[in-house]
Amino acid sequence: MIKGQKVVVIMPAYNAERTLEKTFKAIPHDVVDEVVLTDDKSSDNTVQLAQSLGVHHIIEHRENKGYGGNQKSCYNKALEIGADVVIMLHPDYQYEPKLIESMAYLIVNDVYPAVIGSRILGKGALKGGMPLYKYFANRCLTLFQNILMGQKLSEYHSGYRAFSKEVLQSINYNQNSDDFVFDNEMLGQIFYKGYEIAEITCPTKYFEEASSINFSRSSVYGLGVLGVSIKYRLNKWGLMNSALFNSNPSKIE
């Protein structure tokens, strides 16, 4: 524990057998108390490998619930086992696990209640091999979101993020989408509640085994992101009463 606070890493997994071991072994286990892995009905040996590695909590979905649905199971389990700080790390080794300590430090010491590992700060994205079309889309979507949400994040699309227990219990993430737009809905909810989100520079790696959505799914995701931002602004103006921002959270103690 850091200052008596329990740090839990969650890993939403889908066919992560080729990269899971490398990712898990790079986690600073002297800082992290427990690891939760949720397998979204993989067709490979992700679960068996997780068991052999000694992952503390393994949840197996009998049906594929999608990226967002997978995260819901992860966050629910983390809160159930008493996490004070929850850090999502994709098991595809695209993000640097060594940053977990820095992200947790900011939350444990009450500097920020939420932290994102940004690929855009510095030159991490392009240097790490992010496709140009994804980089361009990231920049355009982020600009649009910052304008509508009144924020100044360098990106909203990183999958590397950390939250305090208070933040997770204050938003109703369980009613969010089960698809990729889940991530953006969470950030919108957090900002809507008045919390601040910090960013730290994160090197990233794009390679064959790293997970990535195709152009078609990326387009659907982009439209979903635009929708979240528009709903956010309309709610702030009092022109909409979306359940995304106004429903009561289902607290898990």
C-alpha positions as CSV (number, residue, x, y, z in Angstrom):
1,M,0.0,0.0,0.0
2,I,1.0,3.6,-0.5
3,K,0.2,5.7,2.6
4,G,-2.2,3.0,3.7
5,Q,-4.2,3.2,0.5
6,K,-4.9,0.0,-1.6
7,V,-3.7,0.3,-5.2
8,V,-5.4,-2.1,-7.6
9,V,-4.5,-2.5,-11.3
10,I,-7.3,-3.7,-13.6
11,M,-6.7,-5.4,-16.9
12,P,-9.6,-5.7,-19.4
13,A,-8.4,-8.6,-21.6
14,Y,-9.4,-10.1,-24.9
15,N,-7.0,-12.5,-26.7
16,A,-4.1,-11.1,-24.8
17,E,-2.1,-14.3,-24.5
18,R,0.9,-13.0,-26.5
19,T,1.5,-9.9,-24.5
20,L,0.0,-10.5,-21.0
21,E,3.1,-12.0,-19.4
22,K,5.3,-9.2,-20.5
23,T,2.8,-6.6,-19.3
24,F,2.1,-8.3,-16.0
25,K,5.8,-8.7,-15.1
26,A,6.5,-5.1,-15.8
27,I,3.9,-3.9,-13.2
28,P,5.7,-2.5,-10.1
29,H,4.3,-5.1,-7.7
30,D,5.9,-3.4,-4.8
31,V,3.4,-0.5,-5.3
32,V,0.4,-2.5,-6.6
33,D,-1.5,-4.5,-4.0
34,E,-3.7,-6.6,-6.3
35,V,-4.4,-7.2,-10.0
36,V,-7.8,-7.9,-11.5
37,L,-8.1,-9.4,-15.0
38,T,-11.4,-9.7,-16.8
39,D,-11.4,-12.0,-19.8
40,D,-14.0,-11.1,-22.4
41,K,-14.4,-14.6,-23.7
42,S,-11.1,-14.9,-25.4
43,S,-10.4,-17.6,-28.0
44,D,-6.8,-18.1,-26.8
45,N,-5.2,-19.1,-23.5
46,T,-5.4,-15.7,-21.8
47,V,-7.1,-17.1,-18.7
48,Q,-4.8,-20.1,-18.3
49,L,-1.8,-17.8,-18.6
50,A,-3.2,-15.3,-16.1
51,Q,-3.7,-18.2,-13.6
52,S,-0.1,-19.4,-14.1
53,L,1.2,-15.9,-13.6
54,G,-0.6,-15.6,-10.3
55,V,-3.0,-12.8,-11.2
56,H,-5.0,-12.2,-8.0
57,H,-8.5,-12.0,-9.4
58,I,-9.6,-13.4,-12.7
59,I,-13.2,-12.9,-14.1
60,E,-14.3,-14.9,-17.1
61,H,-17.2,-13.6,-19.2
62,R,-19.3,-16.4,-20.7
63,E,-20.4,-14.0,-23.4
64,N,-18.4,-11.2,-25.0
65,K,-19.6,-8.0,-23.4
66,G,-17.5,-5.6,-25.4
67,Y,-14.7,-3.2,-24.3
68,G,-16.9,-1.1,-22.1
69,G,-18.7,-4.1,-20.6
70,N,-15.3,-5.6,-19.8
71,Q,-14.2,-2.5,-17.9
72,K,-17.4,-2.4,-15.9
73,S,-16.6,-5.8,-14.5
74,C,-13.1,-4.7,-13.7
75,Y,-14.1,-1.5,-11.9
76,N,-16.9,-3.3,-10.0
77,K,-14.5,-6.0,-8.8
78,A,-11.8,-3.5,-7.8
79,L,-14.3,-1.5,-5.6
80,E,-15.6,-4.8,-4.2
81,I,-12.2,-5.8,-2.9
82,G,-11.6,-2.4,-1.3
83,A,-9.5,-0.5,-3.8
84,D,-8.7,3.2,-3.0
85,V,-6.9,3.8,-6.3
86,V,-7.8,1.9,-9.5
87,I,-5.5,2.0,-12.5
88,M,-6.5,0.5,-15.8
89,L,-3.6,-1.0,-17.8
90,H,-4.3,-2.7,-21.1
91,P,-2.6,-6.1,-21.2
92,D,-1.3,-5.6,-24.7
93,Y,1.9,-3.9,-23.6
94,Q,1.1,-0.8,-25.5
95,Y,1.4,1.5,-22.4
96,E,4.4,1.7,-20.0
97,P,3.5,-0.1,-16.7
98,K,6.4,1.7,-14.9
99,L,4.2,4.8,-14.8
100,I,1.8,3.2,-12.4
101,E,3.7,4.4,-9.4
102,S,3.6,8.0,-10.6
103,M,-0.1,7.9,-11.5
104,A,-0.9,6.4,-8.1
105,Y,1.3,8.9,-6.3
106,L,-0.8,11.9,-7.6
107,I,-4.0,10.3,-6.4
108,V,-2.8,9.0,-3.0
109,N,-1.3,12.4,-2.2
110,D,-4.5,14.2,-3.1
111,V,-2.9,16.1,-6.0
112,Y,-5.5,15.0,-8.5
113,P,-8.4,12.5,-8.2
114,A,-7.8,11.1,-11.8
115,V,-4.8,10.7,-14.1
116,I,-4.5,9.9,-17.8
117,G,-1.3,8.6,-19.4
118,S,-1.2,10.8,-22.5
119,R,0.4,9.6,-25.7
120,I,0.2,13.1,-27.2
121,L,2.2,15.1,-24.6
122,G,5.7,15.0,-26.0
123,K,6.2,12.9,-29.1
124,G,5.1,9.5,-27.7
125,A,2.3,8.8,-30.2
126,L,4.1,9.2,-33.5
127,K,7.4,8.0,-32.2
128,G,5.7,4.8,-30.9
129,G,4.2,4.2,-34.3
130,M,0.6,5.5,-34.1
131,P,-0.9,5.6,-37.6
132,L,-1.1,9.1,-39.0
133,Y,-4.8,8.9,-39.6
134,K,-5.4,8.0,-36.0
135,Y,-3.1,10.7,-34.8
136,F,-5.0,13.3,-37.0
137,A,-8.4,12.0,-35.8
138,N,-7.2,12.1,-32.2
139,R,-6.1,15.7,-32.5
140,C,-9.4,16.8,-34.2
141,L,-11.6,15.0,-31.8
142,T,-9.7,16.3,-28.8
143,L,-9.9,19.9,-30.0
144,F,-13.7,19.5,-30.5
145,Q,-14.1,18.0,-27.0
146,N,-12.0,20.6,-25.3
147,I,-14.1,23.4,-26.8
148,L,-17.4,21.8,-25.8
149,M,-16.3,20.6,-22.4
150,G,-14.3,23.7,-21.5
151,Q,-11.2,21.6,-20.8
152,K,-7.6,21.5,-22.0
153,L,-6.6,17.8,-22.1
154,S,-4.0,16.8,-24.7
155,E,-6.1,13.7,-25.5
156,Y,-9.3,11.9,-24.4
157,H,-8.5,8.6,-26.1
158,S,-5.8,7.0,-24.1
159,G,-6.7,3.7,-22.4
160,Y,-4.2,4.3,-19.6
161,R,-6.0,5.9,-16.7
162,A,-6.2,6.0,-12.9
163,F,-9.1,7.0,-10.6
164,S,-9.7,7.4,-6.9
165,K,-12.4,5.4,-5.3
166,E,-14.3,8.6,-4.7
167,V,-14.4,9.4,-8.4
168,L,-15.6,5.9,-9.4
169,Q,-18.3,5.9,-6.8
170,S,-19.6,9.3,-7.8
171,I,-20.4,8.4,-11.4
172,N,-22.7,5.8,-12.8
173,Y,-20.3,4.1,-15.2
174,N,-22.4,0.9,-15.1
175,Q,-25.0,2.6,-17.3
176,N,-22.5,3.6,-19.9
177,S,-22.0,2.0,-23.3
178,D,-20.5,-1.5,-23.6
179,D,-18.5,-0.3,-26.7
180,F,-15.4,1.7,-27.0
181,V,-17.1,5.1,-26.4
182,F,-17.3,4.0,-22.7
183,D,-14.0,5.6,-22.1
184,N,-15.2,9.0,-23.3
185,E,-18.4,8.8,-21.4
186,M,-16.5,8.2,-18.2
187,L,-14.3,11.3,-18.7
188,G,-17.4,13.4,-19.5
189,Q,-19.1,12.2,-16.4
190,I,-16.0,13.0,-14.3
191,F,-15.7,16.5,-15.7
192,Y,-19.4,17.0,-15.2
193,K,-19.0,16.2,-11.5
194,G,-16.4,18.9,-11.3
195,Y,-13.3,16.8,-10.9
196,E,-10.0,17.7,-12.4
197,I,-8.0,15.2,-14.5
198,A,-4.2,15.2,-14.6
199,E,-2.0,14.0,-17.5
200,I,1.4,12.5,-17.6
201,T,3.5,11.8,-20.7
202,C,3.3,8.2,-21.7
203,P,5.5,6.5,-24.3
204,T,3.4,4.1,-26.4
205,K,4.1,1.1,-28.6
206,Y,2.3,0.1,-31.8
207,F,3.1,-3.4,-33.0
208,E,1.4,-6.5,-34.4
209,E,0.3,-8.0,-31.1
210,A,-1.0,-4.7,-29.7
211,S,-4.7,-4.3,-29.7
212,S,-6.2,-1.8,-32.1
213,I,-9.6,-1.1,-33.6
214,N,-10.0,-1.0,-37.4
215,F,-11.0,2.1,-39.5
216,S,-14.7,1.2,-39.5
217,R,-14.9,0.7,-35.7
218,S,-12.8,3.9,-35.3
219,S,-15.3,5.8,-37.3
220,V,-18.2,4.6,-35.1
221,Y,-16.2,5.5,-32.0
222,G,-15.5,9.0,-33.4
223,L,-19.2,9.6,-33.9
224,G,-19.9,8.4,-30.4
225,V,-17.3,10.8,-29.0
226,L,-18.9,13.7,-30.8
227,G,-22.3,12.7,-29.4
228,V,-20.9,12.6,-25.8
229,S,-19.4,16.1,-26.1
230,I,-22.6,17.5,-27.6
231,K,-24.7,16.0,-24.8
232,Y,-22.3,17.3,-22.2
233,R,-22.6,20.9,-23.5
234,L,-26.4,20.7,-23.9
235,N,-26.7,19.4,-20.3
236,K,-24.5,22.3,-19.1
237,W,-26.7,24.7,-20.9
238,G,-29.8,23.1,-19.4
239,L,-31.2,22.1,-22.8
240,M,-31.0,18.4,-22.1
241,N,-31.3,16.1,-19.2
242,S,-29.3,13.1,-20.3
243,A,-29.1,10.1,-17.9
244,L,-25.4,9.9,-18.9
245,F,-24.7,12.9,-16.6
246,N,-27.6,13.1,-14.3
247,S,-28.3,9.5,-13.1
248,N,-27.4,8.5,-9.6
249,P,-24.4,6.2,-9.2
250,S,-24.8,2.7,-8.0
251,K,-22.2,2.6,-5.2
252,I,-20.2,-0.5,-4.6
253,E,-18.6,-0.4,-1.2
